[in-house]
Amino acid sequence: MQSKHRFVLDEPEVPFELTILYEDNDIIVVDKPHFLATTPRGMWYRQTALVRLRERFGESQITPAHRLDRQTAGVVLFVRNPELRGAYQMLFQEHRVQKTYECLAPALPIIRPCTGTIERMDPPSVFPLKRRSHIVKHRGRLQAYEIPGTVNAETVIELAQTDGEIAAQGYRRYVLHPKTGKTHQLRVHMNSLGLPIKGDDLYPEIVEPDYADFSDPLQLVARSMSFVDPVSCELRTFTSQIALG
């Protein structure tokens, strides 16, 4: 297999399976586990969803239509037909994909962020709420952050039913609907409300990672993805089976 990416000689093995949710001649949809990067970057090469797929199917032309953070689990779409690569990638670039995420975060009252807005969508209830702000992310800086300015990031946040074991740990289940796709948007928005996602090693503070420790994943899953297929014109919906907690 040819690749422009360099090989990594000392790379921790990610001990979780990459599950195929769907495949046909044009696309492959996977349920990406926590800790597995979507594509090669930095210290990661073979322990990525892209390289695992290319090796499994023997197809070097497989390409991601979008990406998830290494720490985030859930549904990812790959394109195996090179002629359709642009059509599927444009779905994401033009925000024509409806995405739903789930996370675990503290069962605490929200705080008012320093910038941006909060809109209660069913007052006087706090949730669901709409969080809007301006997020920036600079190359070489690990954290994204919010500044005053024209809104470029919007997330709708709902409360979901939480089982007793999770509640006993002081956490609740939240459902997140990103309306935009800024880097680390969901993690930044939850943290700005005083509700950092369980297991987050960047927000509110950077925690030096142990790349061989897989015991405390970020409790964030890209739960579902829906879109009108640009080839068949059919509505497609895919759902992650990865559990939180």
Secondary structure, DSSP 8 states (H G I E B T S, - for coil): ---SS---SS-----S--EEEEE-SSEEEEEE-TT-BSS-BTTBSSSBHHHHHHHHHT-TT-EESS---TT-EEEEEEE--GGGHHHHHHHHHTT-SEEEEEEEEE-S-----SSSEEEESSTTSS-SEEEEEEEE--TT-S--EEESSS--EEEEEEE----HHHHHTTEEEEEEEESS--TTHHHHHHHHTT---TT-SSSSS-----TT--SS--SEEEEEEEEE-TTT--EEEEE------
